[in-house]
């Protein structure tokens, strides 16, 4: 777990789960945008430079890894936010926490992820030939062109991308999962062709405390040019839940 700005005895920890092919690096700047008394905690999936190991290819497997990361910190208030692959893992992680009777997050934020009833995707990119995969990832955004076009960097990134995309594209949500007793907010980019904004409201069926959809300007990685609007929206959503029980 990476803490870009450690806070002694934080009022709240915000755990952020990154997108497919990504790492904690994209989200490090968020630390300066959060309230001073909050601590940003970035969960890194295996297979990245800061966390060696085999990349997971199933959401429940990655959720179990992140559950182990969270266990030492469940005695204090916390919230979860995930983007794209990170969102589906955050959802699965919250289900795992509930299944084990562990303290639940004060708030759950899911970004750029179609709700379970609109999954899986018809298009699956994880098995594409290398050149087609490179172009598909470039179109998606989130991975710099210089990484995709550099032979040595691509050699390192390609297997992680394939594993992450397999995880995201082959996710089979649990049909029998009861709604979560956790406040849940959905986020979308108004020009995202992959996670369609008009579908986000159907996340309401997965929680007893749906807090609506916030649509921001941009595509699948709508927050990359300027994360401040998203971080401000996350902060406001969590603050609105002050005093809400953790839902054990």
Secondary structure, DSSP 4 states (H G I P E B T S, - for coil): -B-TT--TT-SEEEEEEPPTT--GGGGGGGGGGS-TTEEEEEE--TTBTTB-SPPP-SHHHHHHHHHHHHHTTTTS-EEEEEETHHHHHHHHHHHHHHHTTPPPPS-EEEES---GGG-S-S---TTS-HHHHHHHHHHH-SS-HHHHH-HHHHHHHHHHHHHHHHHHHT----TTPPPEEEEEEEEEETT-SSS-GGGGGGGGGGEEEEEEEEEESSSTTTTSS-THHHHHHHHHHHHTTTT-----
